[in-house]
Amino acid sequence: MGVFVLSSIMLATLIGLATGSGCLYRLDGAILTGVFGLVCLGPLSTPWPLMFHFALTSNGGAESQRRTDLADRWRYGAFRRVFVIMTVASGVAFVLQAAISVAIIEVSSTDKTFLINKMLPYLFLAVLGVWTPVYGMRGKRRGEAAGAGRASALSQQQGGAPAPGRTPPN
């Protein structure tokens, strides 16, 4: 993320110095935001979506038990689906934010553009920052409920009583 921020600052400075154009200078944030959105969407064809990479990275070093547990859950389709949806939502949100920024730059004065485009990322990040953990927890609860249901069904198939604290499905 730090490389992304530094790249943004360097790009804005180079564009401003090279062109002397205020419009191009103002577009740098929108361009980088759009590129980041596309980067989120690009790895969807790879085994792990970008948000899963971020989750692994933020859950400790390579030997961390928390990271290992997270990576182990990748085998569950519902778990993978949650990360794919979070990655798609983030990618689309960043591309949308970039498009809105470009539209604002094209139709507004420099003062309005500066003010709106400074606040717009915070709005998008706030929405994503609230939605992502809520959606992730919802997925976690669904996965736990499905796992409890499978454990109960397996126990009943084997002729045993339901797992402790679990009720058999109706």
C-alpha positions in Angstrom: 0.0 0.0 0.0 2.9 2.3 0.8 4.3 1.8 -2.7 0.9 2.8 -4.1 0.8 6.0 -2.1 4.3 7.0 -3.0 3.6 6.2 -6.7 0.6 8.5 -6.6 2.6 11.3 -5.1 5.4 10.8 -7.7 3.0 10.6 -10.6 1.2 13.7 -9.6 4.4 15.6 -9.3 5.8 14.4 -12.6 2.5 15.2 -14.4 2.4 18.6 -12.9 6.0 19.5 -13.8 5.9 17.9 -17.2 2.7 19.3 -18.5 1.9 22.4 -16.4 -1.7 21.3 -16.8 -3.9 21.6 -13.8 -6.5 19.2 -15.3 -4.0 16.4 -15.8 -2.5 17.0 -12.4 -6.0 16.7 -10.8 -6.6 13.4 -12.8 -3.7 11.6 -11.1 -5.7 10.5 -8.1 -8.6 9.3 -10.3 -6.2 7.4 -12.6 -4.5 5.6 -9.7 -7.8 4.8 -8.0 -9.1 3.4 -11.3 -6.0 1.3 -11.8 -6.2 0.0 -8.2 -9.8 -1.0 -8.9 -8.8 -2.8 -12.0 -5.9 -4.5 -10.1 -8.5 -5.8 -7.6 -10.6 -7.2 -10.4 -7.7 -8.6 -12.4 -6.6 -11.4 -10.1 -10.1 -12.9 -10.0 -8.9 -15.3 -12.6 -6.0 -16.4 -10.3 -6.4 -18.9 -7.5 -6.7 -16.3 -4.8 -8.4 -12.9 -5.1 -6.6 -9.8 -4.0 -8.6 -9.3 -0.8 -7.6 -12.8 0.3 -3.9 -11.9 -0.2 -4.5 -8.8 2.0 -6.2 -10.9 4.7 -3.3 -13.4 4.7 -0.7 -10.5 4.9 -2.6 -8.8 7.8 -2.9 -12.0 9.8 0.7 -12.4 10.8 3.9 -13.8 9.4 4.2 -17.0 7.3 4.4 -19.1 10.5 1.5 -17.5 12.2 -1.2 -19.9 13.4 -3.9 -17.3 12.6 -2.6 -17.1 9.0 -2.4 -20.9 8.7 -6.0 -21.2 9.9 -7.2 -18.6 7.4 -5.3 -20.3 4.5 -6.8 -23.7 5.6 -10.3 -22.4 5.2 -9.7 -21.6 1.6 -10.8 -25.2 0.8 -14.4 -24.3 1.5 -16.4 -22.9 -1.4 -18.5 -20.6 0.7 -15.3 -19.1 2.2 -13.8 -18.5 -1.2 -17.0 -16.9 -2.4 -17.0 -14.3 0.4 -13.5 -13.2 -0.6 -14.4 -13.1 -4.3 -17.4 -10.9 -3.6 -15.4 -8.6 -1.3 -12.7 -8.3 -4.0 -15.3 -7.6 -6.7 -17.1 -5.0 -4.5 -13.8 -3.2 -3.8 -12.7 -3.3 -7.4 -16.0 -1.9 -8.7 -16.2 0.7 -5.9 -12.7 2.0 -6.8 -13.4 2.1 -10.5 -16.7 3.9 -9.8 -14.9 6.4 -7.5 -12.4 7.1 -10.3 -15.2 7.6 -12.8 -17.0 10.0 -10.5 -13.8 11.9 -9.9 -13.1 12.3 -13.6 -16.7 13.5 -14.2 -16.3 16.1 -11.4 -12.9 17.2 -12.8 -14.5 17.7 -16.2 -17.5 19.8 -15.0 -16.3 21.6 -11.9 -14.0 24.5 -11.1 -10.6 23.7 -9.6 -11.7 24.7 -6.1 -14.8 22.5 -6.1 -12.9 19.6 -7.7 -10.2 19.8 -5.1 -12.7 19.8 -2.2 -14.9 17.1 -3.6 -12.1 14.8 -4.7 -10.4 15.1 -1.3 -13.6 14.0 0.5 -14.8 11.4 -2.1 -12.1 8.7 -1.2 -13.0 8.9 2.5 -16.7 8.4 1.7 -15.9 5.3 -0.4 -13.4 4.0 2.1 -15.9 4.5 4.9 -18.6 2.6 3.0 -16.2 -0.3 2.2 -14.8 -0.2 5.7 -18.2 -0.8 7.2 -19.5 -3.2 4.5 -16.5 -5.5 4.3 -16.3 -6.7 7.9 -20.1 -6.9 8.1 -20.2 -9.0 5.0 -17.3 -11.1 6.2 -18.9 -11.8 9.6 -22.2 -12.7 7.8 -20.2 -15.2 5.7 -18.5 -16.6 8.8 -21.8 -17.1 10.6 -23.2 -18.9 7.5 -20.1 -21.1 7.3 -20.3 -22.0 10.9 -24.0 -22.8 10.7 -23.4 -25.0 7.6 -20.5 -26.7 9.4 -22.7 -27.4 12.4 -25.4 -28.8 10.2 -22.9 -31.1 8.4 -21.5 -32.3 11.8 -25.0 -33.0 13.1 -26.0 -34.8 10.0 -22.8 -36.9 10.0 -23.4 -37.8 13.7 -26.9 -38.9 13.0 -25.8 -41.0 10.0 -23.3 -42.8 12.2 -26.1 -43.5 14.7 -24.8 -41.2 17.3 -26.4 -38.4 19.2 -26.1 -34.8 17.8 -22.9 -33.1 18.6 -22.9 -31.3 22.0 -24.6 -28.0 21.8 -26.1 -28.7 18.4 -29.6 -29.5 17.6 -30.5 -31.8 14.8 -32.0 -30.2 11.7 -35.8 -30.4 11.3 
